[in-house]
Amino acid sequence: MAALARRPGVRVEAVTPTAVSNAVLREAKRTLHVSGLIALPLLLVLLFLVYDSLVAALLPLLVAGVGATGALAVIDVLEAHLRLSVYLTDIVSFFALGVGIDYSLFLSTRFRTALRRGSPVEAAVDEAMATAGRSVFFSGLAVGLSLLSLLIPRTPYWNGLAIGGAVAVFAVLAVTLTFLPALLAILGHATERGRLPRPAALTRFWAGLARRLLARPLPVLLAGLVLLAVPAWWARQFVMSTPANLGALLAPDTRLHLAVVRQQQDFGAGSIAPLPVVLESPRPLTRAAVWATAERVARRLGRLGDVARVAAPAGPPSTLARLAAGPLPAVLRPFAAPPGWIQLTVVARSGPDSTATARLLSRMQGVLAATLPRGWRWGIGGVLGLVHSFNRLVARSLPWVLAATAAVALGVLFAATGSLAAAGLGLVFDGLVALATAGVLVLVVQDGRWGFAPQHLDSSITPIIFVMLFGLSMDYEVILVHRIREYARRGLEARAAAEAGLADTGGMITGAGLTMVTVFLAELVSRLPVIRTLAVGMSVALLLDILVARMLLVPGSLALLGRWAWWPGYRWPLPDPPAADGA
C-alpha cells in the first residue's frame, strides 16, 4: 500500500475500525484543547460574577484542577488493567470541572458568608464544613455511586467509564473536603480580595423572585410541569443505537470519512461493514466433506435477498492432505490435522445501519443453524455483529442502570434531608427533566436540527448524559432542600421556609449551573457527532434542571406539602441558618 501511495495522483486511505478509533481519539483530544481555550476565559468571567471576588473565583478552578490531575493519574495506572473508552479523558474532565465548581462554590460561599457576619476564620470554616460540607459529602456520594451503576452491563467499555468517572468525582470530593478547608483557613479574609461591590438590587432580585414564585406555589408547580411535559412528548420517538457505519463516527469533512463514502459508492453500501461468518468444523480441514459443507453454507447465504456477494475460500489442494499426513505412521494419520476454522465473508447490499441489514443478520443466523451438521459451531463477527450485540446489551441493561441510579439518589437524598417525601419528589423531578432532555435530543439530533444530520442517538454516549444529569442535579437538590430544611427546622412555616431557601441559594445554583453549561457548549467546536450530542444533551439538561426543577418544582412542591414535606421527620443536627445569602 505504501508503494501505491507514492504513485502520482494516487491517494490511499486505510478504512479500518482501528483507523476510525485513532481518528476519533485525535479529534477528542483536539476538542478538549480547543474547548478549554474557549471555555476558560468565559468561566473566569462567570465565576468572578458569581463570587464577586477574584481570589474566590479562582478556588473552584484550583480544586477542579487538583482533583482532575489526581483522577487522571489514577486512571493512567488503571489503563494497564482495563480497556478504557476513547472518550474517558473528556468525561473525567467534565466531571472534575463540574463537581469541582459546584462543591467549591457551595463550601467557599458559606465560609465567606460566615466571615461577613463577623465570625472568626476558624469558626467560619467549622460552619462551612458542618453545613455546606455535609451537603457536599452526600452530593459527592450520590454522584460517585450513580456512576458506578454503569458497571451493571459488565463490559470493558462501560466499566472504564464507570470507574473513571467515579474516580474523578471521589478525587474532587476528597480535595474539596480536605485541601479546600485548609486553603480557606490560610487565606481567611483574603478570599474577599479583588471583590466587586455586589449590587443590592441583585440580592433583592432573588428575594423578590422567590417571594413572587412562592406567593402562588400551585400555579408555579403546574407551569414547571408543563414546561417539562412539552419536550418530553417527543421522547416517545427516542431511538438509541451505536452506528455500525464507521463514517457516522467521523466529521464529514475528514479524509477518512470521505474515503468511507467513496468505498460505499464504488463497492456497495454494505462493503464498509462486511459480515465475517466463522465456521468451526469438528473434523480436520483435510477432509473434502468439510469443504463441501462450507460451500453449501456459502450458496445458501448467497441466496438471501439482501446479500450482494459471499466470499468463500476454495478447498485445499489434494496434495495438502497427503502433505499433512505423509510423514506420519498410518495409525496416526487420522489425527494429523486438528479441527479447523473456515471464514466466509458476506457483504450486504444495504448499509450497515439499515433495518434491511439487521433483518439479514437474523436470517443468516437461521440459515447457519439449519444448514450446519451436528458438531459444527459458528459465529458472525465484524463491526456489525459487535455493534448489534452492544446495542442489545445497552437496551437490556439501561433500565437496570437507571433503576440503580434512582435507588442511589433516593437513598442519598433521604440521608441528606431526613425526608422521604422530599427525596421522592427530587427523584421524580429528575426523571421529568431526563424525559424532557430526551425529547430535545430527538428534535435536535435524531431529526437533524441545529447543524446535525439526522441520526440515531449513539448508545455508547447517550446513557452518560442521563447518569451525569442525575449526578449533577443531586448537587443542586441537596443544597436547595438542605437550606429549606434548615429554615423549616427553626420554625418557619413551609412556604416561608421555601421562599427563604430559594432566595439564599437561587443565585448560587444558577451560577454553578451556567458555568457548567458554558463548559458543555464549548464542546460544540468538536467535529465529532457524538461529542456534539453530549454537548447539546448536557446543556439542555442542566438548563432545564436549574431553571425549572430547582427554581419552580422543588420549592413549589415543598411549599404545598407543608409539614408533610419532611415526612417521616428524621432529624439531623443543624447549625443556625445565616442571616444573609450564602451556601
C-alpha positions in Angstrom: 0.0 0.0 0.0 2.9 2.3 0.7 4.3 1.8 -2.8 0.8 2.5 -4.3 0.6 5.7 -2.3 3.8 7.0 -3.8 2.4 6.9 -7.3 1.5 10.3 -8.8 -2.2 11.2 -8.5 -2.9 8.3 -6.1 -4.4 8.8 -2.7 -4.5 5.9 -0.2 -6.7 5.9 2.9 -7.0 2.8 5.2 -10.6 2.4 6.1 -10.5 0.1 9.2 -12.0 0.2 12.7 -8.5 0.9 14.1 -8.1 3.9 11.8 -11.5 5.3 12.8 -10.8 4.8 16.5 -7.5 6.6 16.2 -9.2 9.5 14.3 -11.8 9.8 16.9 -9.2 9.8 19.7 -7.2 12.6 17.9 -10.4 14.7 17.4 -11.4 14.2 21.1 -8.1 15.4 22.2 -8.2 18.4 19.9 -11.8 19.2 21.1 -10.7 19.1 24.7 -7.8 21.5 24.0 -9.8 24.0 21.8 -12.9 24.0 24.0 -10.7 24.6 27.0 -9.2 27.7 25.4 -12.7 28.9 24.7 -14.3 28.0 28.0 -11.6 29.0 30.4 -11.9 32.8 29.9 -15.7 32.6 30.0 -15.6 30.5 33.2 -13.3 33.1 34.8 -15.8 35.9 34.0 -18.8 33.9 35.2 -17.1 32.7 38.4 -16.0 36.3 39.1 -19.6 37.5 38.7 -20.9 34.7 40.9 -18.3 35.1 43.6 -17.8 38.8 43.2 -14.2 38.2 44.2 -11.2 37.4 42.1 -9.4 35.3 44.7 -12.6 33.3 45.5 -13.3 32.9 41.8 -10.0 31.0 41.3 -10.8 28.5 44.0 -13.1 26.3 42.0 -10.7 26.0 39.1 -7.9 25.2 41.5 -10.0 22.4 43.2 -11.1 21.0 39.9 -7.5 21.1 38.5 -6.1 19.3 41.5 -8.9 16.8 41.6 -8.7 16.1 37.8 -4.9 15.7 38.0 -5.2 13.1 40.8 -8.0 11.3 38.9 -6.1 11.2 35.6 -3.1 9.8 37.5 -5.2 7.0 39.0 -6.7 6.3 35.6 -3.3 6.2 34.0 -2.5 3.3 36.4 -5.8 1.6 35.7 -5.2 1.7 31.9 -2.7 -1.2 32.4 -5.6 -3.4 33.6 -8.8 -2.0 32.0 -9.9 -1.3 28.4 -10.9 2.3 28.7 -13.1 4.4 26.3 -11.5 6.9 23.9 -13.9 9.5 25.4 -12.8 8.9 29.0 -10.4 11.9 29.2 -13.3 14.2 28.2 -15.7 12.5 30.6 -13.3 12.7 33.5 -12.5 16.4 32.7 -16.2 17.2 32.6 -17.0 15.6 35.9 -13.9 17.0 37.7 -14.7 20.5 36.5 -18.4 20.2 37.1 -18.4 18.9 40.6 -15.2 20.9 41.4 -17.0 24.2 40.6 -20.2 23.1 42.4 -18.5 21.9 45.6 -16.1 24.8 45.8 -18.8 27.3 45.3 -21.1 25.8 48.0 -18.3 25.5 50.6 -16.5 28.7 50.0 -19.7 30.8 49.7 -20.8 29.5 53.1 -17.4 30.3 54.5 -17.4 33.9 53.2 -21.0 34.4 54.4 -19.9 33.5 57.9 -16.9 35.9 57.7 -19.2 38.7 56.6 -21.4 38.1 59.7 -18.3 38.6 61.9 -17.3 35.0 62.6 -13.6 34.3 63.2 -11.9 32.4 60.4 -11.8 29.1 62.3 -15.4 29.3 63.2 -16.3 30.2 59.6 -14.5 27.1 58.4 -16.3 25.0 61.0 -19.7 26.3 60.0 -19.0 25.8 56.3 -17.9 22.2 56.9 -20.9 21.5 59.2 -23.4 22.8 56.6 -22.2 23.0 53.1 -19.5 20.4 53.7 -22.1 17.9 54.8 -24.2 18.6 51.7 -21.2 18.3 49.5 -20.3 14.9 51.1 -23.8 13.5 50.4 -23.9 15.0 46.9 -20.5 13.5 46.0 -21.6 10.2 47.4 -24.7 10.3 45.2 -22.7 11.3 42.0 -20.0 8.7 42.5 -22.4 5.8 43.3 -24.6 6.8 40.4 -21.7 6.5 38.0 -20.8 3.1 39.4 -24.2 1.9 38.3 -22.6 1.8 34.8 -20.8 -1.4 35.9 -24.1 -3.2 35.5 -23.7 -4.0 31.8 -20.3 -5.7 32.7 -18.5 -4.7 29.5 -15.0 -3.2 29.4 -16.3 0.0 27.8 -18.8 0.8 30.5 -16.5 -0.5 33.3 -13.9 2.1 32.2 -16.4 4.9 32.1 -17.9 4.0 35.4 -14.6 3.6 37.2 -13.0 6.6 35.6 -16.0 8.9 36.3 -16.3 7.7 39.9 -12.6 8.2 40.5 -12.9 11.8 39.2 -15.8 12.6 41.5 -14.3 11.0 44.6 -10.9 12.7 43.9 -12.6 16.1 43.7 -14.7 15.3 46.8 -11.6 14.4 48.7 -9.9 17.6 47.6 -12.9 19.7 48.5 -13.3 18.3 52.0 -9.5 18.4 52.9 -7.5 20.7 50.7 -10.1 23.5 50.3 -10.9 24.0 54.0 -7.2 24.2 54.8 -6.8 26.7 52.0 -9.7 28.8 53.3 -8.3 28.7 56.8 -5.0 30.0 55.4 -6.5 32.7 53.1 -9.1 33.8 55.7 -10.3 37.3 54.8 -8.0 37.3 51.7 -10.8 35.5 49.9 -12.5 38.9 49.7 -9.6 40.5 47.8 -10.5 41.8 44.4 -14.1 42.0 45.3 -16.7 43.7 43.2 -19.3 45.6 45.2 -22.4 43.4 44.9 -25.4 45.5 43.8 -28.1 45.5 46.4 -30.5 45.0 43.5 -29.1 41.6 42.8 -29.8 40.4 46.4 -33.3 41.9 46.2 -33.8 40.2 42.8 -33.5 36.7 44.2 -35.5 37.6 47.3 -38.2 39.2 45.2 -38.3 36.3 42.7 -38.6 33.8 45.5 -41.4 35.8 47.1 -43.3 36.1 43.8 -42.9 32.4 42.9 -43.9 31.1 46.3 -46.9 33.5 46.7 -48.8 31.1 44.5 -47.0 27.8 44.6 -49.7 25.7 42.8 -49.6 27.7 39.5 -45.8 27.7 39.7 -45.7 23.9 40.1 -48.1 23.4 37.2 -46.2 25.8 35.0 -43.0 23.9 35.7 -44.7 20.6 34.9 -46.0 21.9 31.6 -42.5 23.3 30.6 -41.1 19.8 31.0 -44.1 17.9 29.6 -43.9 19.7 26.2 -40.4 18.5 25.1 -41.0 15.2 27.0 -43.8 14.4 24.5 -41.1 13.8 21.8 -39.3 11.3 24.0 -41.7 8.7 22.7 -39.7 8.6 19.4 -36.4 8.2 21.3 -34.1 5.6 19.5 -30.7 4.8 20.7 -28.2 2.9 18.6 -24.4 2.9 18.1 -23.8 3.2 14.3 -22.0 0.3 12.5 -21.2 2.6 9.7 -17.7 3.9 10.5 -18.3 7.1 8.6 -21.1 8.1 11.0 -18.5 8.5 13.8 -16.3 10.9 11.9 -16.5 14.6 11.0 -18.0 14.9 7.5 -15.0 16.8 6.1 -12.2 14.4 7.1 -10.3 12.4 4.6 -11.2 9.2 6.3 -14.9 10.0 6.2 -14.7 10.8 2.5 -12.9 7.5 2.0 -15.7 5.7 3.7 -18.3 7.4 1.4 -16.2 6.6 -1.7 -15.9 3.0 -0.7 -19.7 2.7 -0.3 -20.2 4.4 -3.7 -17.8 2.1 -5.5 -18.2 -1.2 -3.8 -21.7 -1.0 -2.3 -23.3 0.4 0.9 -22.6 -2.8 2.8 -18.9 -3.0 1.9 -18.0 -0.8 4.8 -19.1 -3.4 7.3 -18.8 -6.9 5.9 -20.1 -9.8 7.9 -17.5 -12.4 8.6 -19.0 -15.9 9.3 -16.7 -18.2 11.1 -17.4 -22.0 10.8 -15.7 -24.4 13.2 -15.5 -28.0 11.9 -15.3 -30.9 14.2 -13.2 -32.7 11.6 -9.9 -31.8 10.0 -9.8 -29.4 7.1 -8.1 -32.0 5.1 -11.5 -33.8 4.7 -13.3 -32.9 1.4 -16.7 -33.2 3.2 -15.7 -30.3 5.4 -15.3 -28.0 2.4 -18.4 -29.4 0.8 -20.3 -28.3 3.9 -18.7 -24.8 3.8 -19.6 -24.4 0.1 -23.2 -25.4 0.8 -23.5 -22.8 3.5 -22.0 -20.2 1.2 -24.5 -21.0 -1.5 -27.5 -20.7 0.9 -26.2 -17.5 2.3 -25.8 -16.1 -1.2 -29.5 -16.8 -2.0 -30.7 -14.4 0.8 -32.3 -11.4 -0.6 -30.1 -8.6 0.7 -26.7 -10.3 0.1 -24.6 -8.7 -2.6 -21.9 -11.4 -2.5 -20.3 -14.1 -0.4 -16.5 -14.6 -0.4 -15.5 -18.2 0.5 -12.1 -19.8 0.4 -11.6 -22.6 -2.1 -11.0 -26.2 -0.9 -7.3 -27.1 -0.2 -5.3 -28.7 -2.9 -5.4 -32.5 -2.9 -1.8 -32.6 -2.0 -2.5 -30.8 1.3 -4.0 -33.9 2.9 -1.1 -36.0 1.7 1.4 -33.4 2.9 -0.1 -33.2 6.3 -0.3 -37.0 6.9 2.5 -38.3 4.8 5.4 -38.2 7.3 3.3 -40.0 10.0 2.6 -43.6 10.6 -0.7 -44.8 9.1 -2.2 -45.3 12.6 -1.7 -41.6 13.4 -2.8 -40.1 10.1 -6.5 -39.6 11.0 -5.3 -37.3 13.8 -2.8 -35.4 11.6 -4.9 -32.2 11.2 -6.9 -30.8 14.1 -10.4 -29.4 13.8 -10.2 -26.2 11.8 -11.8 -22.9 11.1 -13.2 -21.6 7.8 -14.3 -18.0 7.3 -16.9 -16.8 4.9 -17.4 -13.1 4.2 -20.9 -11.8 3.5 -21.4 -8.3 2.0 -24.9 -6.9 2.3 -26.5 -4.7 -0.4 -27.9 -2.3 2.3 -25.9 0.0 4.6 -24.8 -1.4 7.9 -27.3 0.7 9.9 -30.3 -0.1 7.8 -33.2 -2.2 9.0 -32.7 -4.5 6.0 -29.2 -5.4 7.2 -30.5 -6.0 10.7 -33.1 -8.4 9.2 -30.4 -10.0 7.1 -28.3 -10.7 10.2 -31.2 -12.6 11.8 -31.8 -14.6 8.6 -28.2 -15.5 8.4 -28.3 -16.9 11.9 -31.3 -19.0 10.8 -29.6 -20.4 7.7 -26.4 -21.3 9.7 -28.4 -23.1 12.4 -30.4 -25.0 9.8 -27.6 -25.9 7.4 -24.6 -26.9 9.5 -24.4 -30.6 10.6 -24.3 -31.6 14.3 -21.0 -30.9 15.9 -20.2 -27.7 13.8 -20.1 -24.4 15.6 -20.5 -20.9 14.1 -20.4 -17.2 14.8 -21.0 -13.9 13.0 -18.4 -11.3 13.8 -17.2 -8.0 12.4 -18.2 -4.5 13.3 -21.9 -5.0 12.5 -22.2 -8.1 14.7 -20.3 -6.4 17.5 -22.5 -3.2 17.3 -25.7 -5.1 17.3 -24.6 -7.1 20.3 -23.6 -3.9 22.1 -26.9 -2.1 21.3 -28.9 -5.1 22.6 -26.8 -5.1 25.7 -27.3 -1.4 26.3 -31.1 -1.7 25.7 -31.2 -4.6 28.1 -29.1 -3.0 30.8 -30.2 0.6 30.7 -33.4 0.1 32.8 -31.3 -1.6 35.5 -28.7 1.2 35.3 -31.4 3.9 35.7 -33.1 1.9 38.5 -29.8 1.6 40.4 -29.1 5.4 39.8 -32.6 6.2 41.1 -32.2 4.0 44.2 -28.9 5.7 45.0 -30.4 9.1 44.5 -33.3 8.3 46.7 -31.2 6.8 49.5 -28.7 9.7 49.5 -31.3 12.4 49.4 -33.1 10.8 52.3 -29.9 10.6 54.2 -29.1 14.2 53.4 -32.6 15.7 54.2 -34.2 13.2 56.6 -37.3 13.3 54.4 -38.6 10.5 52.2 -41.1 12.9 50.7 -38.5 15.5 49.6 -36.2 12.7 48.4 -39.0 11.1 46.3 -40.1 14.5 44.8 -36.5 15.2 43.8 -36.2 11.8 42.1 -39.5 12.3 40.2 -38.5 15.8 39.0 -35.1 14.5 37.9 -36.9 11.8 35.9 -39.1 14.5 34.3 -36.0 16.5 33.3 -34.5 13.4 31.8 -37.6 12.8 29.7 -37.6 16.4 28.6 -33.9 16.2 27.7 -34.6 13.0 25.7 -37.3 14.9 23.8 -35.0 17.7 22.9 -32.4 15.2 21.7 -35.0 13.6 19.5 -35.9 17.0 18.0 -32.3 18.2 17.5 -30.1 15.2 16.9 -32.4 12.4 15.8 -34.5 14.6 13.5 -31.5 16.7 12.4 -31.6 20.3 13.5 -29.1 22.9 14.7 -26.5 21.6 12.2 -26.9 17.9 13.0 -27.5 15.4 10.3 -30.4 13.1 11.2 -29.1 10.1 13.1 -29.9 7.8 15.9 -28.6 8.7 19.3 -25.4 6.9 20.0 -25.9 4.3 22.7 -22.2 4.5 23.5 -22.5 8.0 24.9 -26.2 8.9 25.4 -26.7 7.0 28.7 -23.8 9.1 30.1 -26.0 12.2 29.6 -28.7 10.8 31.9 -26.3 9.5 34.5 -24.4 12.8 34.5 -27.7 14.7 34.8 -28.8 12.6 37.8 -25.4 13.1 39.4 -25.0 16.9 38.9 -28.7 17.6 39.7 -28.0 16.0 43.1 -25.6 18.8 43.9 -28.3 21.4 43.4 -31.1 19.3 45.0 -29.1 18.6 48.2 -28.0 22.3 48.6 -31.5 23.7 48.0 -33.5 21.2 50.1 -30.9 21.2 52.9 -31.3 25.0 53.1 -35.1 24.9 53.1 -34.9 22.2 55.7 -32.7 24.5 57.9 -35.3 27.2 57.9 -38.2 24.8 58.5 -36.4 23.4 61.5 -36.2 26.9 63.0 -39.9 27.3 63.0 -40.7 28.9 59.6 -43.9 27.6 58.0 -43.4 25.6 54.8 -44.0 28.5 52.3 -41.7 30.9 54.2 -39.0 28.3 54.5 -39.1 27.5 50.8 -39.0 31.2 50.0 -36.0 31.9 52.2 -34.2 28.8 51.0 -34.7 29.7 47.4 -33.7 33.3 48.0 -30.4 32.1 49.6 -29.4 29.5 47.1 -31.1 30.6 43.8 -28.2 32.8 42.6 -25.6 30.3 43.6 -27.3 27.3 42.0 -28.0 29.3 38.8 -24.4 30.5 38.7 -23.0 27.0 39.2 -25.3 25.5 36.5 -24.5 28.2 34.0 -20.8 27.7 34.4 -21.3 24.0 33.5 -23.5 24.9 30.6 -20.6 27.1 29.3 -18.2 24.2 29.5 -20.5 21.9 27.6 -21.4 24.5 25.0 -17.7 25.0 24.3 -17.7 21.3 23.2 -19.7 22.2 20.2 -16.4 23.1 18.5 -16.0 19.4 18.1 -16.5 17.9 14.6 -17.4 14.5 16.2 -21.2 14.0 16.2 -21.0 12.0 19.4 -19.3 14.9 21.3 -21.7 17.4 19.9 -24.6 15.2 21.1 -23.1 15.2 24.6 -22.7 19.0 24.5 -26.3 19.6 23.4 -27.8 17.0 25.8 -25.9 18.1 28.9 -26.5 21.9 28.2 -30.3 21.3 27.8 -30.5 19.0 30.8 -28.7 21.5 33.1 -30.8 24.4 31.9 -34.0 22.6 32.5 -32.8 21.4 35.8 -31.7 24.7 37.3 -34.4 26.9 35.8 -37.4 24.6 36.0 -36.8 21.8 38.5 -34.8 23.8 41.2 -36.5 27.2 40.7 -40.1 26.1 40.2 -40.9 22.4 41.0 -38.9 21.8 44.2 -39.8 25.0 46.1 -43.4 24.9 44.9 -44.0 21.3 45.9 -42.3 21.7 49.3 -44.4 24.8 50.0 -47.6 23.0 49.1 -46.8 19.9 51.1 -46.3 21.9 54.3 -45.2 19.7 57.2 -45.6 16.6 55.1 -42.7 17.7 53.0 -40.4 16.5 55.8 -42.1 13.1 56.4 -41.1 11.0 58.2 -39.2 13.7 60.0 -35.8 12.1 60.7 -33.7 14.9 62.2 -30.1 15.9 61.6 -28.4 18.4 64.0 -28.1 21.6 62.0 -26.5 25.0 62.9 -28.3 28.2 62.7 -29.0 29.5 59.2 -27.2 32.6 58.0 -28.8 36.0 58.2 -27.9 36.7 54.5 -27.3 34.9 51.3 -24.9 32.0 51.3 -24.3 28.4 50.6 
